[in-house]
């Protein structure tokens, strides 16, 4: 299976450097333009299916990319961004990013999903689609945290534990091959 993951386009929370998590924000105008540019970059790629987070920013990005293609889109709750609990809506500079994303420390914050819970959720999704969609070309439209989890699934946890540094920027994408 060939897999491409795209992070959603920019939202105002992204622009303001606020933690978004499960907060359901729409794309801003720049985010819509980013999605149009990503659509053009992916025009030579073939997709059998699009798997998408049900959050509006991911759905809007998927709809723009899929405008002419008309590929079936399936929304999956496991593709929702990591739940940041009490940190949602706060400025990123207000907390220790490296500590929050540390796999080794695996801290549990009140009402927030810890990193291992989050990775387990995404890994179970990837294990399932690996079996269910063999020999298919899949586009996943999701979030920065999901892009981190997918990268870790394919290439392992970075030895320096700097998970936050491997996340995709808005509307960036990566390609992967899933072997049987």
One Martini backbone bead per residue (centre of mass of N, CA, C, O) as a GRO file, in nm:
protein
  180
    1UNK     BB    1   0.097   0.036   0.021
    2UNK     BB    2   0.015   0.367  -0.043
    3UNK     BB    3   0.109   0.664   0.152
    4UNK     BB    4  -0.045   0.982   0.221
    5UNK     BB    5   0.028   1.265   0.426
    6UNK     BB    6  -0.179   1.543   0.532
    7UNK     BB    7  -0.187   1.849   0.646
    8UNK     BB    8  -0.363   2.086   0.727
    9UNK     BB    9  -0.449   2.389   0.701
   10UNK     BB   10  -0.467   2.695   0.806
   11UNK     BB   11  -0.533   2.857   1.108
   12UNK     BB   12  -0.567   3.087   1.348
   13UNK     BB   13  -0.422   2.920   1.563
   14UNK     BB   14  -0.166   2.880   1.401
   15UNK     BB   15  -0.101   3.182   1.361
   16UNK     BB   16  -0.112   3.230   1.693
   17UNK     BB   17   0.016   2.984   1.844
   18UNK     BB   18  -0.211   2.767   1.915
   19UNK     BB   19  -0.364   2.520   2.070
   20UNK     BB   20  -0.595   2.283   1.929
   21UNK     BB   21  -0.657   1.993   1.875
   22UNK     BB   22  -1.009   1.933   1.923
   23UNK     BB   23  -1.055   2.193   1.814
   24UNK     BB   24  -1.306   2.324   1.577
   25UNK     BB   25  -1.143   2.466   1.315
   26UNK     BB   26  -1.117   2.659   1.052
   27UNK     BB   27  -1.006   2.771   0.777
   28UNK     BB   28  -0.829   2.999   0.639
   29UNK     BB   29  -0.738   3.156   0.359
   30UNK     BB   30  -0.452   3.038   0.358
   31UNK     BB   31  -0.540   2.741   0.396
   32UNK     BB   32  -0.692   2.723   0.127
   33UNK     BB   33  -0.446   2.787  -0.050
   34UNK     BB   34  -0.272   2.552   0.045
   35UNK     BB   35  -0.466   2.330  -0.055
   36UNK     BB   36  -0.447   2.408  -0.352
   37UNK     BB   37  -0.141   2.359  -0.378
   38UNK     BB   38  -0.150   2.060  -0.293
   39UNK     BB   39  -0.331   1.965  -0.517
   40UNK     BB   40  -0.123   2.028  -0.740
   41UNK     BB   41   0.113   1.848  -0.627
   42UNK     BB   42  -0.100   1.580  -0.641
   43UNK     BB   43  -0.205   1.538  -0.945
   44UNK     BB   44  -0.015   1.262  -1.005
   45UNK     BB   45  -0.177   1.123  -0.795
   46UNK     BB   46  -0.321   0.818  -0.677
   47UNK     BB   47  -0.651   0.751  -0.537
   48UNK     BB   48  -0.876   0.526  -0.372
   49UNK     BB   49  -0.857   0.686  -0.088
   50UNK     BB   50  -0.990   0.887   0.183
   51UNK     BB   51  -0.856   0.964   0.501
   52UNK     BB   52  -1.028   1.143   0.773
   53UNK     BB   53  -1.072   1.378   0.974
   54UNK     BB   54  -1.363   1.523   1.132
   55UNK     BB   55  -1.234   1.782   1.134
   56UNK     BB   56  -1.283   2.069   0.959
   57UNK     BB   57  -0.989   2.130   0.862
   58UNK     BB   58  -0.960   1.851   0.722
   59UNK     BB   59  -1.214   1.846   0.546
   60UNK     BB   60  -1.148   2.097   0.380
   61UNK     BB   61  -0.885   1.991   0.263
   62UNK     BB   62  -0.999   1.736   0.128
   63UNK     BB   63  -1.206   1.879  -0.055
   64UNK     BB   64  -1.002   2.037  -0.220
   65UNK     BB   65  -0.827   1.797  -0.320
   66UNK     BB   66  -1.112   1.639  -0.425
   67UNK     BB   67  -1.279   1.807  -0.629
   68UNK     BB   68  -1.205   1.641  -0.908
   69UNK     BB   69  -1.186   1.336  -0.818
   70UNK     BB   70  -1.410   1.186  -0.636
   71UNK     BB   71  -1.321   1.048  -0.382
   72UNK     BB   72  -1.355   0.859  -0.126
   73UNK     BB   73  -1.458   0.957   0.206
   74UNK     BB   74  -1.325   0.873   0.530
   75UNK     BB   75  -1.415   0.903   0.862
   76UNK     BB   76  -1.184   0.908   1.152
   77UNK     BB   77  -1.140   0.937   1.492
   78UNK     BB   78  -0.827   0.846   1.500
   79UNK     BB   79  -0.750   1.133   1.335
   80UNK     BB   80  -0.754   1.296   1.563
   81UNK     BB   81  -0.618   1.499   1.747
   82UNK     BB   82  -0.464   1.559   2.011
   83UNK     BB   83  -0.551   1.586   2.342
   84UNK     BB   84  -0.482   1.890   2.538
   85UNK     BB   85  -0.691   1.991   2.713
   86UNK     BB   86  -0.604   2.261   2.909
   87UNK     BB   87  -0.422   2.371   2.650
   88UNK     BB   88  -0.640   2.460   2.486
   89UNK     BB   89  -0.593   2.785   2.342
   90UNK     BB   90  -0.304   2.809   2.404
   91UNK     BB   91  -0.001   2.914   2.405
   92UNK     BB   92   0.281   2.750   2.328
   93UNK     BB   93   0.478   2.923   2.519
   94UNK     BB   94   0.323   2.817   2.800
   95UNK     BB   95   0.479   2.546   2.734
   96UNK     BB   96   0.648   2.232   2.725
   97UNK     BB   97   0.689   2.077   2.439
   98UNK     BB   98   0.896   1.849   2.487
   99UNK     BB   99   0.750   1.727   2.732
  100UNK     BB  100   0.470   1.672   2.602
  101UNK     BB  101   0.625   1.493   2.357
  102UNK     BB  102   0.746   1.282   2.546
  103UNK     BB  103   0.798   0.946   2.548
  104UNK     BB  104   0.980   0.896   2.797
  105UNK     BB  105   0.804   1.059   3.007
  106UNK     BB  106   0.491   1.031   2.978
  107UNK     BB  107   0.303   1.252   3.058
  108UNK     BB  108   0.025   1.340   3.267
  109UNK     BB  109  -0.236   1.544   3.188
  110UNK     BB  110  -0.502   1.706   3.250
  111UNK     BB  111  -0.722   1.589   3.008
  112UNK     BB  112  -0.485   1.456   2.854
  113UNK     BB  113  -0.318   1.298   2.612
  114UNK     BB  114  -0.087   1.086   2.608
  115UNK     BB  115   0.154   0.973   2.401
  116UNK     BB  116   0.090   0.666   2.414
  117UNK     BB  117  -0.211   0.680   2.364
  118UNK     BB  118  -0.187   0.819   2.094
  119UNK     BB  119  -0.009   0.613   1.944
  120UNK     BB  120  -0.198   0.371   1.981
  121UNK     BB  121  -0.430   0.485   1.816
  122UNK     BB  122  -0.275   0.519   1.546
  123UNK     BB  123  -0.156   0.233   1.517
  124UNK     BB  124  -0.429   0.084   1.498
  125UNK     BB  125  -0.511   0.219   1.238
  126UNK     BB  126  -0.266   0.128   1.063
  127UNK     BB  127  -0.305  -0.175   1.100
  128UNK     BB  128  -0.586  -0.186   0.970
  129UNK     BB  129  -0.521  -0.062   0.684
  130UNK     BB  130  -0.309  -0.268   0.603
  131UNK     BB  131  -0.526  -0.498   0.579
  132UNK     BB  132  -0.775  -0.357   0.425
  133UNK     BB  133  -0.568  -0.186   0.193
  134UNK     BB  134  -0.432  -0.354   0.001
  135UNK     BB  135  -0.299  -0.218  -0.284
  136UNK     BB  136  -0.339   0.083  -0.205
  137UNK     BB  137  -0.417   0.431  -0.242
  138UNK     BB  138  -0.357   0.660   0.027
  139UNK     BB  139  -0.518   0.937   0.180
  140UNK     BB  140  -0.423   1.146   0.451
  141UNK     BB  141  -0.618   1.375   0.654
  142UNK     BB  142  -0.478   1.583   0.915
  143UNK     BB  143  -0.229   1.622   1.164
  144UNK     BB  144   0.054   1.683   1.327
  145UNK     BB  145   0.038   1.446   1.529
  146UNK     BB  146  -0.020   1.230   1.317
  147UNK     BB  147   0.248   1.269   1.164
  148UNK     BB  148   0.420   1.173   1.397
  149UNK     BB  149   0.299   0.888   1.431
  150UNK     BB  150   0.360   0.789   1.144
  151UNK     BB  151   0.664   0.825   1.154
  152UNK     BB  152   0.705   0.632   1.397
  153UNK     BB  153   0.584   0.378   1.269
  154UNK     BB  154   0.802   0.366   1.029
  155UNK     BB  155   1.085   0.496   1.203
  156UNK     BB  156   1.049   0.558   1.485
  157UNK     BB  157   1.173   0.677   1.762
  158UNK     BB  158   1.357   0.921   1.831
  159UNK     BB  159   1.645   0.923   2.012
  160UNK     BB  160   1.595   1.237   2.108
  161UNK     BB  161   1.273   1.279   2.149
  162UNK     BB  162   1.190   1.488   1.897
  163UNK     BB  163   0.880   1.491   1.792
  164UNK     BB  164   0.808   1.791   1.712
  165UNK     BB  165   1.026   1.795   1.463
  166UNK     BB  166   0.837   1.580   1.268
  167UNK     BB  167   0.630   1.765   1.188
  168UNK     BB  168   0.404   1.903   0.996
  169UNK     BB  169   0.313   2.141   0.807
  170UNK     BB  170   0.101   2.316   0.652
  171UNK     BB  171   0.028   2.112   0.378
  172UNK     BB  172   0.208   1.896   0.416
  173UNK     BB  173   0.389   1.598   0.294
  174UNK     BB  174   0.401   1.231   0.301
  175UNK     BB  175   0.560   0.926   0.203
  176UNK     BB  176   0.453   0.574   0.196
  177UNK     BB  177   0.533   0.223   0.246
  178UNK     BB  178   0.344  -0.075   0.268
  179UNK     BB  179   0.423  -0.379   0.372
  180UNK     BB  180   0.326  -0.721   0.398
   0.00000   0.00000   0.00000
